[in-house]
Amino acid sequence: MRLKGRSVLLLHAGLPLPERVQFLAQALRQFDLEAIYLSPAARETIRASTTC
């Protein structure tokens, strides 16, 4: 979702943590993250995420 020209992601706090992580990883796949430092574990989680 975009708000005032910026990307915004809303996560329901009531979802279990694994579902929130998966949702966030799927959303981050839309962006070029090469120039941003992410831990190897975070990169792997994003790479391995599947679309719903």
N, C-alpha and C positions, 0 to 999 in steps of 0.2 A: 504494500500500500504506500502511496506517496502523500505527504502532507507538506504543503508549502514548498514543493519541489524536492523534498528530501524523503528518502526511503525510511519507512517506519514498520516495525514488526511488533505485533501485540501477541503476547503469550498468556494464556490462561493460567494463573497461579495454582489453580486446583488440579491441573493435570499432573500425573506422576512425572517425576524427574526424567526418566528415560524418554518419555514422549516429548517433553519440552526440548530435550537435547536433540532428538531426531528432527523435530519441527524446525529448530534453529539451524541445524546443519543443512537441511533442504533449502531453507531460505538463503543461506550464505552461498550456496552453489551458484546462485545467479550473478555473483559478483566476481570480478577479477581480484583475487586475493594474493597474487604473486608479490606485490610490493609491500604487503603488510605482514609483520611478524606474527605467526601463529605457531604454537607448539606443534611438534610432529604428531602428537596424539590428536590435537584439534584438526589438523589437516587430514589425517587419516579418517577421522569421524565424518568430516565433510565429504571427502572423496567416496567413502563407503555408503553414504546415505542414499536411500532410494526415494523416488517420488511416490506420492500417494495416488 
